[in-house]
Amino acid sequence: MASAKAYDILVMGASGFTGQLVSKYLATQAPLQNFTFAVGGRNRQKIEEKMREVGVKPAAVLIADSSDEEALRKAVKQVKVVISLIGPYLIHGEPLVKVCAEEGVHYVDLTGENPFIYKTNQKYGRIALENTATIIHCCGFDSIPSDIGAFLAVQRLKQAGGDDVRAGKVRTSFRAKGGMSGGTLASIVNMRETEDKEALKVAADTYALSPIRGVHKGRPVVVGSQTFQGKTTWGAFFMMAPVNTAVVHRSWGVLESADPSSRVLAYGPRFHYDEFLKMPGPISAFLASLTFFTVFGSIFLISPIRWLVKRFGPKSGEGPSPEAQQNGWYETTTVAKSEDGRYESRVVQKAKGDPGYLATSVLISSCALCLLKDYDRLPPIAKHGGFLTPATALGNVLVERLEATGRFQFKVEDGGDARKTR
C-alpha cells in the first residue's frame, strides 16, 4: 500500500445514521491520535448537511456513487483504510470491495450478509492477497463479540494446558439492551426476497465462509447451554447466530489452514461454535425460540407481512435517540472446553452503548485504527492481506484498543481442571 495518500481513512456512507456516529467518533480521536479522515457518498449536499448537524469537520468530502466504479477508485486511491457503511451490502457493497482489493487499500465494513462475504471473497480474494489489501467484514456487534470471544477463550485454553491443547465445544451467551437497526432489518428482508438460490444456501451453511469444513452439524440452537465451573447457563435462539457462527468458523478455518507463523493460534480440528440469547432456564429458552421462529417465519413466508415490515419498521438510516444509545449495552460470556474435556476457559465482554449503533460505531472505527496505527503489531497473517476476520487480522491488538476507549471490558479466566467440577 503506497504511503503517499491525501487522507488516512475514508468513511463511505457517512450521511447515514451509523455513518454519522462513526464520523463523530473519528472526529474526537483524530487530534488525539494524529490522523485525518475524509467522508464520502453520492450526495455532497446531504453529506455536508449531516456533518454540520453532528459538528464534524472532515478533511474532505469525496463524492462517489456505490455503483460508480471509476468514482470509487478515484476516492479509494486517496486513502489508506476504507470504512464501508453502504448497505444492504449484497445490493450496494461489491464495487467498493473490488476497488479496495485492486488498489491495495485496507477495508472494513458492518455487513451481516454471509452471501455477500462469500461472493466477494470468491471473486476478489486472490486479488486482495496479491495487493496485500486486508479486507475485514463484520466489524460491528456482528461479529466482533463472537469472533474475539472465541479467539480469546481458545488462547486461554492454550495458556492453561500448553500449545498442544485443542479446543472442542465453544459457546457464547448474549445479553443486550438496544434496538434492531433498519439496515439489519433491510438485509433480512432482502435475503428472503432474493432469487439467488446459491445465496440462500450460503446463508444457511455454517461453514460457507470457511476454507475447510469441521464437525459442527449445522443445526440451529433452540435450547442452548454452557457450563463453567459446574454452573450451567441456558439460552434461546439468537437471531445473529447464523452470521456470527459462520464468521467464527471462518476464523477457525483460516487459522487451521494458515502457514506455520500463524498456525500456533489454531483452535484445533474438532473446534465447533454456537451461541444463544441468555435466558433464565430451559423452558423460557424454548418458548423464546418458538416465539422468534413464529414471528420471523411469518416475515419470511408471508409477503404481506414483509410489506408491513418494510412500510412501518425501522428504515435504513434511522436510529435511536442519543439518550437511548447511551443507555444501551451488551454483555457476552464465551466458554471454551478443550477437546479432551480437561480444560475450560471463560471470556466475559461488557460494552457501553446501544450494540447496533453507538457500540458498533466504536468497534468498526477501532478496527480501522488498528489497520492504520497498529499495522506493525498485527499478526503475520494480516500483513499477507486477503479476506480475514476481526480475530485473525486484529486479535489482541483490537482488544487493547477497545479497552483503551473505556467503553469495553474483557475478563479472561480459566477454570482449572474442568473434570473436577463435573
C-alpha positions in Angstrom: 0.0 0.0 0.0 1.5 3.3 -1.1 2.4 5.8 1.6 1.7 9.0 -0.3 -2.0 9.3 0.5 -4.0 12.5 0.9 -6.0 11.1 3.8 -5.8 8.2 6.3 -9.4 7.0 6.5 -12.4 7.3 4.3 -15.9 6.8 5.7 -18.2 5.8 2.8 -21.9 6.1 3.6 -21.2 8.9 6.1 -24.6 10.6 5.7 -26.4 7.5 7.1 -27.2 7.2 10.8 -24.3 4.9 11.6 -22.0 6.9 9.3 -22.7 10.0 11.3 -21.8 8.1 14.5 -18.6 6.8 13.1 -17.6 10.2 11.7 -18.4 11.8 15.1 -16.2 9.2 16.9 -13.3 9.6 14.5 -13.5 13.4 14.9 -12.9 13.0 18.6 -9.9 10.7 18.0 -8.2 12.4 15.1 -6.4 15.2 17.0 -5.5 12.7 19.8 -4.1 10.0 17.6 -2.8 12.2 14.7 -4.7 11.0 11.7 -7.0 12.5 9.0 -10.3 11.2 7.7 -12.5 12.0 4.7 -16.1 11.2 4.3 -17.8 10.0 1.2 -21.1 9.2 -0.5 -23.2 10.1 -3.5 -24.7 13.4 -2.4 -22.4 16.2 -1.4 -25.1 18.5 -0.1 -26.6 15.8 2.2 -23.2 14.7 3.5 -22.2 18.3 4.3 -25.6 18.9 6.0 -25.3 15.8 8.2 -21.7 16.6 9.1 -22.7 20.1 10.2 -25.6 18.6 12.3 -23.2 16.4 14.3 -20.5 19.0 14.5 -17.9 17.2 12.4 -15.4 18.8 10.1 -13.8 16.1 7.9 -10.6 16.7 6.0 -12.6 16.3 2.7 -15.8 15.2 1.2 -15.3 12.7 -1.6 -18.2 12.0 -4.0 -18.8 8.6 -5.4 -22.0 6.5 -6.0 -21.8 3.0 -4.8 -22.2 1.7 -8.3 -19.7 4.1 -10.0 -16.5 2.1 -10.0 -14.5 4.9 -11.6 -15.5 7.4 -9.0 -15.0 4.9 -6.2 -11.5 4.1 -7.5 -10.6 7.8 -7.6 -11.7 8.2 -3.9 -10.0 5.0 -2.7 -6.7 5.9 -4.2 -6.5 8.9 -1.9 -6.7 6.9 1.4 -5.1 4.1 3.4 -8.2 2.5 5.0 -11.9 2.5 3.9 -14.8 2.1 6.3 -17.8 1.0 4.2 -21.3 1.7 5.6 -23.1 1.1 2.3 -25.8 -1.4 2.8 -27.6 -3.6 2.2 -24.2 -4.8 1.1 -25.4 -7.6 -1.2 -27.1 -4.9 -3.3 -24.7 -1.9 -3.0 -21.4 -3.1 -1.5 -19.5 -5.2 -4.1 -17.9 -2.4 -6.2 -16.2 -0.8 -3.2 -14.7 -4.1 -2.1 -13.5 -4.8 -5.7 -11.8 -1.4 -5.9 -10.1 -1.7 -2.5 -8.8 -5.2 -3.3 -7.4 -4.0 -6.6 -5.8 -0.8 -5.2 -4.3 -2.5 -2.1 -6.3 -0.4 0.3 -7.5 -1.9 3.6 -11.2 -2.2 4.1 -13.7 -2.8 7.0 -17.5 -3.0 7.0 -20.6 -3.9 9.0 -22.2 -6.5 6.8 -24.2 -9.3 8.3 -24.8 -10.9 5.0 -23.0 -14.2 4.6 -23.7 -14.4 0.8 -22.0 -11.0 0.3 -18.9 -12.2 2.2 -18.8 -15.4 0.3 -19.3 -13.7 -3.1 -16.7 -11.0 -2.6 -14.1 -13.5 -1.2 -14.6 -15.8 -4.2 -14.3 -13.0 -6.7 -11.6 -10.8 -5.1 -9.8 -12.9 -2.5 -6.8 -13.7 -4.8 -6.6 -10.0 -5.9 -6.6 -8.8 -2.3 -3.7 -11.2 -1.5 -1.7 -10.1 -4.5 -2.1 -6.4 -3.5 -1.8 -7.1 0.3 -5.2 -5.4 0.9 -6.7 -6.6 4.2 -10.4 -7.0 3.8 -12.4 -7.5 7.1 -16.1 -7.9 7.1 -18.5 -8.0 10.1 -16.6 -5.4 12.2 -19.5 -4.4 14.5 -21.8 -6.1 17.0 -21.9 -8.7 14.3 -19.5 -10.3 14.7 -16.7 -8.9 16.9 -18.0 -10.1 20.3 -18.5 -13.7 19.0 -15.2 -13.8 17.0 -13.0 -12.2 19.6 -14.7 -14.1 22.4 -13.9 -17.4 20.8 -10.4 -16.3 19.9 -9.6 -15.2 23.5 -11.2 -18.3 25.1 -9.2 -20.7 22.9 -5.9 -18.9 23.6 -6.6 -19.0 27.3 -7.1 -22.8 27.0 -3.6 -23.0 25.4 -2.1 -20.9 28.2 -3.6 -23.3 30.8 -2.7 -26.5 29.1 0.1 -25.7 26.6 0.2 -25.1 22.9 -0.8 -28.7 22.1 -4.3 -28.2 23.8 -7.1 -28.3 21.2 -10.5 -26.7 21.6 -13.7 -28.6 21.3 -17.0 -27.1 22.1 -17.2 -23.3 22.4 -20.4 -21.4 23.3 -21.3 -17.7 23.7 -24.3 -16.4 25.6 -25.6 -12.9 24.8 -27.4 -10.3 26.9 -28.1 -6.9 25.4 -30.2 -3.7 25.6 -30.7 -2.0 22.3 -32.9 -1.8 19.2 -32.7 -3.5 15.8 -31.2 -1.3 13.1 -33.1 -0.5 10.0 -30.1 -1.8 8.0 -30.2 -5.1 9.7 -33.9 -5.5 9.0 -33.4 -4.5 5.4 -30.7 -7.1 5.0 -33.0 -9.8 6.4 -35.9 -8.9 4.1 -33.6 -8.6 1.1 -32.2 -12.1 1.8 -35.7 -13.5 1.8 -36.7 -11.8 -1.4 -33.6 -12.7 -3.4 -34.0 -15.2 -6.2 -30.4 -16.3 -5.9 -30.6 -19.9 -4.6 -26.9 -20.1 -4.0 -27.1 -17.1 -1.8 -29.8 -18.7 0.3 -27.7 -21.9 0.5 -24.7 -19.9 1.7 -26.8 -18.1 4.3 -27.8 -21.4 5.9 -24.3 -23.1 5.9 -22.2 -22.6 9.0 -19.1 -23.5 7.1 -19.8 -21.5 3.9 -17.2 -18.9 4.7 -14.5 -21.3 6.0 -11.8 -22.7 3.6 -12.3 -26.1 5.3 -15.2 -27.9 6.9 -15.4 -29.1 10.5 -17.6 -31.2 12.8 -20.5 -28.8 13.5 -23.8 -30.3 12.5 -25.3 -27.1 11.3 -28.4 -27.3 13.4 -29.7 -24.0 14.9 -29.8 -23.7 18.7 -33.3 -23.9 20.1 -32.4 -24.6 23.7 -28.7 -24.0 24.3 -26.5 -24.3 27.4 -23.0 -23.7 28.6 -21.3 -24.9 31.8 -18.4 -23.3 33.6 -17.0 -24.5 36.9 -20.2 -26.6 37.3 -22.7 -23.8 36.8 -25.0 -24.0 33.8 -26.3 -21.1 31.7 -29.3 -21.6 29.4 -30.3 -19.7 26.2 -32.6 -19.4 23.2 -32.0 -18.9 19.5 -30.1 -15.7 18.8 -31.1 -14.0 15.5 -27.5 -13.1 14.6 -26.2 -16.6 15.3 -26.2 -17.7 11.6 -23.9 -14.8 10.7 -21.7 -14.9 13.8 -21.2 -18.7 13.8 -20.1 -18.6 10.1 -17.6 -15.8 10.9 -16.2 -17.7 13.9 -15.9 -20.8 11.8 -14.1 -18.8 9.1 -11.6 -17.7 11.7 -11.1 -21.4 12.7 -10.7 -22.5 9.1 -8.3 -19.7 8.2 -6.0 -20.5 11.2 -6.2 -24.2 10.7 -5.0 -23.8 7.1 -2.5 -21.0 7.8 1.2 -21.1 7.4 3.4 -22.0 10.4 3.8 -18.4 11.5 0.0 -18.2 12.3 -0.8 -21.9 13.0 0.3 -21.5 16.6 -3.0 -19.7 17.1 -5.0 -22.6 15.5 -8.1 -23.8 17.5 -7.9 -27.5 16.7 -9.6 -29.7 14.1 -12.7 -30.5 16.3 -13.4 -26.9 17.3 -17.1 -26.1 16.9 -19.0 -23.0 17.9 -22.6 -22.0 18.8 -24.2 -19.1 20.6 -27.6 -18.2 22.1 -29.6 -15.4 23.8 -29.3 -15.9 27.6 -32.5 -17.0 29.4 -33.4 -18.0 33.0 -33.9 -21.7 32.2 -34.6 -24.3 29.5 -38.4 -23.7 29.4 -38.1 -20.0 28.9 -35.4 -20.6 26.3 -37.7 -23.0 24.4 -40.6 -20.5 24.5 -38.4 -17.6 23.4 -37.1 -19.6 20.4 -40.6 -20.7 19.5 -41.7 -17.0 19.5 -38.8 -16.0 17.4 -39.3 -18.6 14.8 -43.0 -17.8 14.6 -42.5 -14.1 14.2 -39.6 -14.2 11.7 -41.1 -17.3 10.0 -44.1 -15.1 9.2 -41.8 -12.4 7.8 -40.0 -14.9 5.6 -43.1 -16.8 4.4 -45.9 -14.3 4.1 -45.3 -11.4 1.6 -48.0 -9.0 3.1 -46.2 -9.2 6.4 -42.9 -8.3 4.7 -44.7 -5.4 3.1 -45.9 -4.2 6.5 -42.3 -4.6 8.0 -40.8 -2.5 5.1 -43.6 0.1 5.4 -43.7 0.6 9.2 -40.5 -1.0 10.5 -37.2 0.9 11.1 -35.7 2.2 7.9 -32.0 2.2 6.9 -30.5 5.5 8.2 -32.9 5.7 11.2 -31.8 5.0 14.8 -32.5 5.6 18.5 -32.2 8.9 20.3 -28.8 9.9 21.8 -30.2 9.1 25.3 -31.3 5.6 24.2 -27.9 5.0 22.6 -26.1 5.9 25.8 -28.3 3.7 27.9 -27.8 0.6 25.7 -25.2 -2.1 26.5 -24.2 -5.7 25.8 -22.6 -8.5 27.8 -21.3 -11.8 26.3 -19.9 -14.8 28.0 -17.9 -17.3 26.0 -17.0 -20.6 27.5 -14.5 -22.9 25.8 -13.8 -26.6 26.5 -10.7 -28.5 25.5 -11.3 -31.4 23.2 -10.4 -33.9 25.9 -12.6 -32.1 28.5 -9.7 -31.4 30.8 -9.5 -27.6 30.5 -12.1 -24.8 30.3 -11.9 -21.1 30.0 -14.3 -18.1 30.1 -14.3 -14.7 28.5 -16.8 -12.1 29.6 -17.1 -9.0 27.5 -19.1 -5.9 28.6 -19.7 -2.8 26.4 -21.4 0.5 26.9 -23.8 1.9 24.3 -26.5 0.6 22.1 -25.0 -2.6 20.5 -26.1 -1.9 16.9 -25.3 1.8 16.9 -23.1 3.5 19.5 -21.0 0.4 20.4 -20.8 -0.6 16.8 -19.5 2.8 15.7 -16.6 2.5 18.1 -16.0 -1.2 17.2 -15.6 -0.5 13.4 -13.7 2.7 14.0 -11.2 0.8 16.2 -10.8 -1.9 13.5 -9.9 0.8 11.0 -7.5 2.4 13.5 -5.8 -0.9 14.1 -5.0 -1.2 10.4 -3.9 2.4 10.3 -2.0 2.9 13.5 -1.1 -0.6 14.7 -0.3 -2.4 11.5 3.3 -3.4 12.5 1.9 -5.1 15.6 -0.8 -7.1 13.8 -0.4 -10.9 13.4 1.7 -12.0 10.4 -1.4 -13.3 8.5 -2.8 -9.7 8.5 0.2 -8.4 6.6 -0.3 -11.0 3.8 -3.6 -9.4 3.0 -6.8 -11.1 1.8 -10.2 -11.7 3.3 -9.8 -12.2 7.0 -11.9 -11.7 10.2 -11.6 -9.4 13.2 -10.0 -12.2 15.2 -7.5 -13.4 12.6 -6.4 -10.0 11.4 -6.5 -7.9 14.5 -6.7 -10.3 17.5 -5.3 -9.0 20.8 -4.4 -5.6 19.2 -8.1 -4.9 18.8 -8.8 -5.9 22.3 -6.2 -3.5 23.6 -7.5 -0.7 21.5 -11.2 -1.3 22.6 -10.2 -1.4 26.3 -8.4 1.9 25.9 -11.6 3.6 24.8 -13.1 3.0 28.3 -16.3 1.6 26.7 -15.3 -2.1 26.6 -14.2 -4.6 29.2 -12.7 -8.0 28.7 -12.3 -10.5 31.6 -10.5 -13.8 30.6 -10.1 -16.7 33.0 -9.5 -20.4 33.1 -11.5 -22.8 35.2 -8.6 -25.1 36.1 -9.1 -28.8 35.6 -12.7 -29.0 34.3 -13.0 -32.7 35.2 -13.1 -31.7 38.9 -16.3 -29.6 38.6 -18.5 -32.2 36.8 
